[in-house]
Amino acid sequence: MGILDFFKKGSKEKVQPVSDTSEQGNNGVGRILFQTRWKGSALFAENSLIQKVAERIIQEDPFCKSFGSLDDEAIARTKRRIYEYEQVTTVNVAIKDGNLMIEGMSLGKLPAKQWNEINPYYGKNDFTAFVYVTGGRYKAYSDDSKTVEIAYTPYDLDIFVQFE
């Protein structure tokens, strides 16, 4: 099982980190010191760049399945929007001197608030991050037309950052 399989699995149960009550037992290894979630659109005003990064993530994801491999009949039964690429993710994320890089593309400098949040851990602790693509084309059942319709919202990025 590869790292991408872990993120793709989409477990129904919410996974909580296991904490060791004795910090000396593991010398703090594996202990989450800081974690946060950012929306790409809240961090960076350049929406076209977010769109390009989302498209690159989609292009690079080997497990990409449009609309979760659901046909229109299955989508109609779900009673919710099913995004074309709602489970597409990447772990190709880096922060270099405050500059956020995803799939080798720079989104720019993190805003001061976010940089100040991570700065105490940056370069001193293990960094883990992954990004989910949100938005894009979606299918949803319309009660009015009694059909599955296709619509679009701009792509965005859910960015999860953690230091151990």
N, C-alpha and C positions, 0 to 999 in steps of 0.2 A: 504494500500500500504506500503510495507516494504522498508527498505533502499536499498536492492538489486534490488527491482523492479525499484526504481528511476534510478539506474545506468544501468539497463538492457534496459530501455525504448528506448534509442538511438534516442532521439529527432532529427528531421531534422533541427530545428532552433538552432542557436548557442545561448546558454544562457549566458547572462552577469549578473554579480552581480549587484543588485540594491544598489545604494549608497545613503545614507541619507546626505543631505548637512549640517545638524546640528548634529555635533558629540555629543553635550550635550543631544540631544533628545533621544539617545539610549545608552549613556555612552560608545560608541565605540563597543557595543555588535554587533556581526555579521559583523563587518568591517574587510575585509581581509587586514592583515598587510604584509603578504608575501605568495607568491605561486610560485611553480616551478614544472618542469617535468624532471625526470631523466630516462635514459635508464639503465637497469640492467647491460648490457654488457659494458657500458661505465664506470660504477662505480667499477665493480668487475671482475677480470681476470678469476676467477674460473667458467668456463662455465658449467661444470657438475653440480655445485650447483644451478645455474640458471635454468638448465633443471629440477632438482629435485623439486625446488620451483614451477615452472610452472606446473609440473605434480600434485603436491599437491593441487594447486589452482583449477585445472581442476577437480580433484577427489572430492574436497569439495564443488564445485558449484552445487547447486540443480537445477539450471535452464539451465544447459549445453545442447546445441542442436548442434549436429555435422553438420558442413557446413551450419549453419543457417537454418536447416530443408529444404534446397533447393535440388531438384533432379537435375540430370545432365542436363536436358533440360533447366531448369531455370538458372543454372550456365552458360551454353553456351550463354544465352541471356545477361548476365551481362557484358561480355567482360572484366572481371577482375578476379584476384585471389580471391577465397573464402576459407578462412582458416577454418580448422576443428573446432577450438575453438576461433574464432576471437572476440567473445563478452564475454569471460569469465573474470570475475573480482573478486576481494576480497577487503574488507575493514579491514581485519584482519592484520593490519600493525602497527608496533610500532618502536620507536627509543628509545633505552635504553642506555644512556651514550655513544652515538655515534654509537652504534651497531644497524644495520637495521634488524628487525625481520619481516618476512612475513609468515603467517600461522604457527606461532610458530617455524619457522626455521630461524636460523641466517645466513644472507648473509655476515656478517663480519662488521668491522668498516667502516664507511663512509670515503671516502677520505677527506683530510684536506679542500679542496676547498668547498665541499658541507657542511661539518660540520661547517665551518666558516660562510656560508650563513645562516644556520638555528640557530646557537648558540645564537644570540641575542633574539630569540623568544622561544627557547626550555625551557620547564619547567615554563615559565612565561605566555604563551598564549595558547588558545585552539588549539589543534592539530587535523587535519583531513587529512587522506591519503587514497588512494585507488590505486590498481594495476591492470592493464590489461595484460593478456597474449598475446603476439604477436608471429608470426612465427608458426612453426609446419607444419603438413601436410596441403596441400591445393590442391584445384581442380581449373583448368583453362582450358578454351577452346583453342585448338590448331588449328590455321588456316591451318597449314601444314597437320595434320592428320585428320582434320575435326571431332575430338572427344574431349571429356573432359578427360584431363590427370591429374594424381595425381603426385605431387612432394613434396619436403620437404625442409624447411629451419629450422635452429636451433631455439628453443624457445628463446624469450627474454621477458623482463618485462618493461612496461611503468609504471613508478612510479610517482604519482601525490601527492604533499605535499603542505599543506596550514596551515597557522597559522592565527587565528582570535584574 
